[in-house]
Amino acid sequence: MSAPLFSNLDLTIGSGDRLGIVAANGRGKSTLLKCLTGEMEPTSGDMTRTRGLRIGHVEQSVPPALLGRTFQQVVADALPAEQADSEMWRVDVVLDSLDVPEDMRGRKQAAKLNNIGMNSGSDLLTVKTRQLKDRAEKLEDAAVAAHRERSAGTIRLANRGTHAKVLITLDDAAVETPDGTLLFRTGRRHICQGDRIVLLGRNGVGKSRFVTLIRNPILEPETAENVKVTPSTVLGYSDQALSGISGDDTPVAMVSRRHDVGEQRARSLLAGAGVSIDVQERKIGVLSGGQKARLMMLALRLADPNFYLLDEPTNHLDIDGQEALEAELLAHEASCVLASHDRSFIRAIGNRFWLIEKRKLTEVDDPEDFFRQVAQAAA
C-alpha cells in the first residue's frame, strides 16, 4: 500500500474564509481539492458539507469534454434550464468579465470555463503566488517547530550555444487563427542570441499562435513563410498543455526511449529533476500538473537546445520550481521567446518586450505600462 499524502487532517472552512493551500509539487494539493468537491473520497475519516453548498471547481487542465465546445456554449450551460432563453445576456456579461474578445466567443477553444456557476456558493481556486510564500515563511519563522517543505530535485536547463548572432528573422509574417483569420502581422523583426523576449498582450490576442508561428519553421523548414531560421537553431519547446509528453507513457520509459539512455540512468535523471521513484512507473496522464511540469523541464534539458519557446512555463510549477527555472534561464544566458501571466517571472527574465495590441506587434521598453492598463481595466 502506498504511503498517504497526508493524515490527521482536521479542518473547518467557514463562510467568508479564503484558504491558500501551499505545498511543493506532488504533495496532494489537487487531491485535497477533489476531496473537498466530492469528486474523491478520503481514504479514512469523515467530511461534512453544509446542506445546500454549491462548489465551483476550476481544475488545472481543461476537461476533455470542453475542448470541442465554444466559449458561449460552455458558459450558457451554467444557466438553469428555465433561463436558457431569457437570460442569455448573462453569458456575454461573464465573457466580458473574463476578457474574452468578441470575435473568439463562437470558436472552439480550450477555455478554462468549466463549472463556472452563475450563483456559485463557493469557489475553490488553487492559487500560487509569491505573496503566499512570503506569508508562509513568516509563519514558519515564528513557529516553535518549523517545518519547511521543499521540492525534491532541481530544475536544470542547458544551452548548447551557437555562433550565429541572429537566430530567427520575421519578415512581416502573418499570425493567424487555426481557421485562417488574421490576428496581426509581425513587421520585420530579429530574434538574436541572448534575447529573452516576453510576449505581452491580453488573452486572445495571439500570443500562443505567435509561438506556433516560430516553432513550425524550426521543426519543418519547408513550411516557413516569411520566417527565416538559422540552421544551427536547436529548439526547446513547452506549451501550456505540456503536450510534449504523452499521457500513455511512463516517465522512465519516455526518458529512456526519447533520449537513448539506460533505465538506471533514466531513473537517476528523473529523481534529480524531482520525479520521485514511486511515480516513475506510473502513467504520465495520472501525474499531478507539477510532476508533469518537472518531467517536461527534464525533457527540455536533455534536448540540449540553444533556443527556448515557452508558453506559460510556470503554470504548473511550485514556487521553488519557478525560481529554479528563472535562475537557469539567467545563468545559461538562454535565448528564448516566452508568454507568461506571472509578472514576477516576466520582470526577472525579460530583456526585450513585444506587445500585441490592436492587431499590431510593437516593441516596448518594459512591461510596466501594460501591467498598469490591465490593473486599471480590472478595477
C-alpha positions as CSV (number, residue, x, y, z in Angstrom):
1,M,0.0,0.0,0.0
2,S,1.4,3.4,-1.0
3,A,2.2,6.0,1.7
4,P,-0.6,8.5,2.4
5,L,-0.2,12.0,1.0
6,F,-1.3,13.4,4.4
7,S,-3.1,12.2,7.5
8,N,-4.7,13.5,10.7
9,L,-6.1,16.5,8.9
10,D,-8.7,18.4,11.0
11,L,-10.1,21.4,9.2
12,T,-13.2,23.6,9.3
13,I,-13.9,26.1,6.4
14,G,-16.3,28.8,7.4
15,S,-18.3,31.3,5.4
16,G,-16.0,34.0,4.1
17,D,-12.8,32.0,4.6
18,R,-10.2,32.3,1.8
19,L,-7.7,29.4,2.2
20,G,-4.4,29.1,0.3
21,I,-3.1,25.6,0.0
22,V,0.7,25.9,-0.2
23,A,3.0,22.9,-0.8
24,A,5.6,21.6,-3.2
25,N,4.6,19.7,-6.4
26,G,3.1,16.2,-5.8
27,R,2.2,16.7,-2.2
28,G,-1.5,16.3,-2.6
29,K,-3.0,19.8,-3.2
30,S,-5.2,18.9,-6.1
31,T,-6.2,15.6,-4.4
32,L,-7.3,17.6,-1.3
33,L,-9.4,19.9,-3.5
34,K,-11.0,16.9,-5.2
35,C,-12.0,15.5,-1.8
36,L,-13.5,18.9,-0.9
37,T,-15.6,18.9,-4.0
38,G,-16.7,15.3,-3.6
39,E,-15.0,14.1,-6.7
40,M,-12.9,11.8,-4.5
41,E,-13.5,10.4,-1.0
42,P,-10.8,10.4,1.7
43,T,-9.2,7.0,2.5
44,S,-10.3,7.3,6.1
45,G,-12.2,9.8,8.3
46,D,-15.3,11.9,7.5
47,M,-16.0,15.0,5.6
48,T,-19.2,17.0,6.2
49,R,-20.6,19.7,3.8
50,T,-23.2,22.2,4.7
51,R,-26.6,21.4,3.2
52,G,-27.2,23.5,0.1
53,L,-23.5,24.1,-0.5
54,R,-22.6,24.6,-4.2
55,I,-19.0,24.3,-5.2
56,G,-17.4,25.8,-8.3
57,H,-14.1,23.9,-9.1
58,V,-11.6,25.3,-11.6
59,E,-9.2,22.5,-12.5
60,Q,-5.6,22.8,-13.7
61,S,-6.3,21.2,-17.0
62,V,-9.3,21.7,-19.3
63,P,-11.7,18.7,-19.1
64,P,-11.7,16.8,-22.5
65,A,-15.5,17.3,-22.8
66,L,-15.0,21.0,-23.2
67,L,-12.3,21.0,-25.9
68,G,-14.8,20.8,-28.7
69,R,-17.2,23.4,-27.4
70,T,-17.2,27.2,-27.8
71,F,-16.9,29.8,-25.0
72,Q,-20.5,30.7,-25.4
73,Q,-21.8,27.1,-25.2
74,V,-19.8,26.3,-22.0
75,V,-20.9,29.4,-20.1
76,A,-24.5,29.1,-21.3
77,D,-24.6,25.5,-19.9
78,A,-24.2,27.0,-16.4
79,L,-27.6,28.7,-16.7
80,P,-30.6,27.0,-15.2
81,A,-32.6,25.3,-17.9
82,E,-35.6,27.6,-17.4
83,Q,-33.4,30.7,-18.0
84,A,-31.7,29.4,-21.1
85,D,-33.6,31.7,-23.4
86,S,-34.4,34.7,-21.3
87,E,-31.1,35.1,-19.5
88,M,-28.6,34.6,-22.4
89,W,-27.4,38.2,-22.0
90,R,-25.7,37.0,-18.8
91,V,-23.4,34.9,-20.9
92,D,-22.0,38.0,-22.6
93,V,-21.6,39.6,-19.1
94,V,-19.5,36.7,-17.9
95,L,-17.4,36.6,-21.1
96,D,-16.8,40.3,-20.8
97,S,-15.6,39.9,-17.2
98,L,-13.2,37.1,-18.4
99,D,-11.8,39.5,-21.1
100,V,-12.7,37.1,-24.0
101,P,-12.6,39.0,-27.3
102,E,-16.0,39.1,-29.1
103,D,-14.6,37.5,-32.3
104,M,-13.4,34.5,-30.3
105,R,-16.6,33.7,-28.4
106,G,-18.0,31.4,-31.0
107,R,-14.8,29.5,-31.7
108,K,-13.9,26.2,-30.1
109,Q,-11.2,26.9,-27.5
110,A,-9.5,25.0,-24.7
111,A,-11.0,27.5,-22.3
112,K,-10.9,27.2,-18.5
113,L,-14.6,27.9,-18.2
114,N,-15.7,24.6,-16.7
115,N,-18.1,24.7,-13.8
116,I,-18.5,28.5,-13.7
117,G,-21.7,28.7,-11.8
118,M,-23.7,31.9,-12.2
119,N,-24.5,31.8,-8.5
120,S,-21.8,29.6,-7.0
121,G,-21.9,29.4,-3.3
122,S,-18.2,28.8,-3.1
123,D,-15.2,28.7,-5.4
124,L,-12.1,26.6,-4.9
125,L,-9.1,28.1,-6.6
126,T,-5.5,26.8,-6.5
127,V,-3.5,30.0,-6.2
128,K,0.2,30.1,-6.5
129,T,1.7,33.5,-5.5
130,R,4.8,34.7,-4.0
131,Q,2.7,36.7,-1.5
132,L,1.5,33.4,-0.1
133,K,5.1,32.2,0.1
134,D,6.2,35.3,2.0
135,R,3.4,34.9,4.5
136,A,4.1,31.2,4.9
137,E,7.7,31.9,5.6
138,K,6.9,34.5,8.3
139,L,4.5,32.0,10.0
140,E,7.2,29.3,9.8
141,D,9.8,31.6,11.3
142,A,7.5,32.2,14.3
143,A,6.6,28.6,14.8
144,V,8.2,26.6,17.6
145,A,8.6,23.6,15.5
146,A,9.2,25.0,12.0
147,H,8.6,22.6,9.1
148,R,9.8,23.6,5.7
149,E,8.5,21.6,2.8
150,R,10.9,21.8,-0.2
151,S,10.6,20.4,-3.6
152,A,12.6,17.2,-4.2
153,G,15.0,17.6,-7.1
154,T,16.2,20.6,-9.0
155,I,15.2,22.1,-12.4
156,R,18.2,22.4,-14.7
157,L,18.3,23.6,-18.3
158,A,21.0,23.5,-21.0
159,N,22.3,25.9,-23.6
160,R,24.5,24.3,-26.3
161,G,25.2,27.7,-27.8
162,T,25.6,28.8,-31.4
163,H,28.0,31.1,-33.3
164,A,25.0,32.7,-35.1
165,K,24.1,36.2,-33.9
166,V,20.6,36.2,-35.5
167,L,18.6,33.0,-34.8
168,I,15.3,33.9,-36.4
169,T,14.2,36.7,-38.8
170,L,10.5,37.6,-39.2
171,D,9.7,39.4,-42.4
172,D,6.2,40.7,-41.9
173,A,4.9,37.2,-41.1
174,A,1.2,36.7,-40.6
175,V,-0.1,35.4,-37.3
176,E,-3.5,33.7,-37.9
177,T,-6.0,31.6,-36.0
178,P,-6.4,27.9,-37.0
179,D,-9.3,28.8,-39.3
180,G,-7.2,31.4,-41.1
181,T,-8.4,34.6,-39.5
182,L,-5.6,37.2,-39.4
183,L,-4.7,38.3,-35.9
184,F,-1.7,40.6,-36.7
185,R,1.5,40.8,-38.8
186,T,4.9,40.9,-37.2
187,G,6.7,43.5,-39.3
188,R,10.4,42.9,-39.8
189,R,12.0,41.7,-36.6
190,H,15.0,39.7,-35.5
191,I,15.4,37.3,-32.6
192,C,19.1,37.3,-31.6
193,Q,21.4,35.2,-29.5
194,G,20.9,36.2,-25.8
195,D,17.4,37.7,-26.4
196,R,14.9,36.8,-23.7
197,I,11.7,38.1,-25.4
198,V,8.5,38.3,-23.4
199,L,5.2,38.5,-25.3
200,L,2.7,40.9,-23.7
201,G,-1.0,41.1,-24.5
202,R,-4.4,40.3,-23.3
203,N,-6.0,36.9,-23.6
204,G,-6.9,36.0,-27.2
205,V,-4.6,38.5,-29.0
206,G,-2.5,35.7,-30.4
207,K,0.5,35.1,-28.1
208,S,0.2,31.3,-28.4
209,R,-0.3,31.5,-32.1
210,F,2.8,33.6,-32.4
211,V,4.8,30.9,-30.6
212,T,3.4,28.4,-33.0
213,L,4.4,30.6,-36.0
214,I,8.0,30.5,-34.8
215,R,8.0,26.8,-33.8
216,N,6.7,25.3,-37.0
217,P,9.6,26.5,-39.3
218,I,12.2,25.3,-36.8
219,L,10.7,21.8,-36.9
220,E,9.7,21.8,-40.6
221,P,11.8,24.3,-42.5
222,E,9.9,23.7,-45.7
223,T,6.7,25.2,-44.1
224,A,8.5,28.5,-43.4
225,E,6.7,31.5,-44.9
226,N,8.3,34.9,-44.1
227,V,10.2,33.2,-41.2
228,K,13.9,32.5,-41.6
229,V,15.6,30.2,-39.1
230,T,19.3,29.9,-38.7
231,P,20.2,26.2,-39.5
232,S,22.1,25.7,-36.2
233,T,19.0,26.6,-34.1
234,V,18.0,23.7,-31.8
235,L,14.6,24.1,-30.2
236,G,13.5,23.5,-26.6
237,Y,9.6,23.9,-26.5
238,S,7.0,23.7,-23.8
239,D,3.4,24.7,-24.1
240,Q,0.5,25.3,-21.6
241,A,-0.9,21.8,-22.0
242,L,2.6,20.1,-21.7
243,S,1.8,18.4,-25.0
244,G,5.4,17.4,-25.4
245,I,4.9,14.4,-23.1
246,S,2.5,11.5,-23.7
247,G,-0.1,10.6,-21.1
248,D,0.1,7.0,-22.0
249,D,3.8,6.7,-21.4
250,T,5.7,6.3,-18.1
251,P,8.4,8.8,-17.1
252,V,11.1,6.2,-17.1
253,A,10.1,4.8,-20.5
254,M,9.8,8.2,-22.0
255,V,13.2,9.4,-20.9
256,S,14.9,6.0,-21.8
257,R,13.4,5.9,-25.3
258,R,13.5,9.6,-26.3
259,H,17.0,10.3,-25.1
260,D,18.6,6.9,-25.6
261,V,19.7,6.3,-22.0
262,G,19.6,3.1,-19.9
263,E,16.9,2.5,-17.4
264,Q,19.1,3.2,-14.4
265,R,20.4,6.4,-15.9
266,A,16.8,7.5,-16.7
267,R,15.7,6.8,-13.1
268,S,18.6,8.9,-11.8
269,L,17.8,11.8,-14.1
270,L,14.1,11.7,-13.1
271,A,14.9,11.6,-9.4
272,G,17.3,14.5,-9.8
273,A,14.5,16.5,-11.5
274,G,12.1,15.9,-8.7
275,V,10.1,13.0,-10.2
276,S,10.3,10.5,-7.3
277,I,11.0,6.8,-7.6
278,D,7.4,5.8,-6.6
279,V,5.8,7.7,-9.6
280,Q,8.4,6.8,-12.3
281,E,6.5,3.7,-13.4
282,R,3.0,5.4,-13.3
283,K,1.3,6.6,-16.5
284,I,2.2,10.2,-17.1
285,G,-1.5,11.0,-17.5
286,V,-2.2,10.4,-13.8
287,L,0.6,12.5,-12.5
288,S,0.0,15.9,-10.9
289,G,0.4,19.0,-13.0
290,G,3.6,19.9,-11.1
291,Q,5.1,16.4,-11.7
292,K,4.4,16.7,-15.4
293,A,5.9,20.1,-15.5
294,R,9.1,18.9,-13.9
295,L,9.2,16.0,-16.3
296,M,8.8,18.5,-19.2
297,M,11.7,20.6,-17.8
298,L,13.9,17.5,-17.7
299,A,13.0,16.7,-21.3
300,L,13.9,20.2,-22.3
301,R,17.4,19.9,-20.7
302,L,18.1,16.6,-22.3
303,A,17.2,18.0,-25.7
304,D,20.2,20.3,-25.2
305,P,18.7,23.3,-27.1
306,N,20.1,26.7,-27.8
307,F,16.7,28.4,-28.2
308,Y,13.6,28.1,-26.0
309,L,10.0,28.7,-26.8
310,L,8.0,28.7,-23.6
311,D,4.2,29.2,-23.4
312,E,3.2,29.7,-19.8
313,P,6.1,27.7,-18.4
314,T,5.4,28.4,-14.7
315,N,1.7,27.3,-14.8
316,H,2.2,24.0,-13.0
317,L,5.4,24.6,-11.2
318,D,5.5,25.3,-7.4
319,I,7.3,28.4,-6.2
320,D,10.7,26.7,-5.8
321,G,10.4,25.3,-9.3
322,Q,9.5,28.7,-10.7
323,E,12.5,30.3,-9.0
324,A,14.8,27.5,-10.2
325,L,13.6,28.0,-13.8
326,E,14.3,31.7,-13.6
327,A,17.8,31.1,-12.3
328,E,18.6,28.5,-15.0
329,L,17.4,30.8,-17.9
330,L,19.5,33.6,-16.5
331,A,22.6,31.6,-15.6
332,H,22.8,29.9,-19.0
333,E,22.0,33.2,-20.8
334,A,19.5,31.2,-22.8
335,S,17.8,32.7,-25.8
336,C,14.1,32.4,-25.6
337,V,10.7,33.7,-26.5
338,L,8.1,33.2,-23.8
339,A,4.5,34.1,-22.9
340,S,3.5,34.3,-19.2
341,H,1.0,35.8,-16.9
342,D,3.5,35.7,-14.0
343,R,4.6,39.3,-13.5
344,S,7.5,38.5,-11.2
345,F,8.8,35.9,-13.7
346,I,8.4,38.4,-16.6
347,R,10.3,41.1,-14.8
348,A,13.1,38.7,-13.8
349,I,13.6,37.1,-17.2
350,G,12.7,39.6,-19.9
351,N,15.3,41.8,-21.6
352,R,13.1,42.6,-24.6
353,F,9.3,43.0,-24.6
354,W,6.9,42.7,-27.6
355,L,3.4,44.0,-27.0
356,I,0.5,42.6,-29.1
357,E,-2.3,45.2,-29.1
358,K,-4.9,46.4,-31.5
359,R,-3.8,43.8,-34.1
360,K,-0.2,45.1,-34.1
361,L,3.1,43.9,-32.7
362,T,5.3,46.6,-31.2
363,E,8.4,46.6,-29.0
364,V,8.2,48.4,-25.7
365,D,11.0,49.3,-23.2
366,D,9.4,47.4,-20.2
367,P,6.1,45.7,-19.2
368,E,5.0,48.2,-16.6
369,D,2.6,50.3,-18.7
370,F,0.9,47.1,-19.9
371,F,0.6,45.9,-16.3
372,R,-1.0,49.2,-15.2
373,Q,-3.5,49.0,-18.1
374,V,-4.5,45.5,-17.1
375,A,-4.9,46.5,-13.4
376,Q,-7.0,49.6,-14.3
377,A,-9.3,47.5,-16.6
378,A,-9.8,45.0,-13.7
379,A,-10.6,47.7,-11.1
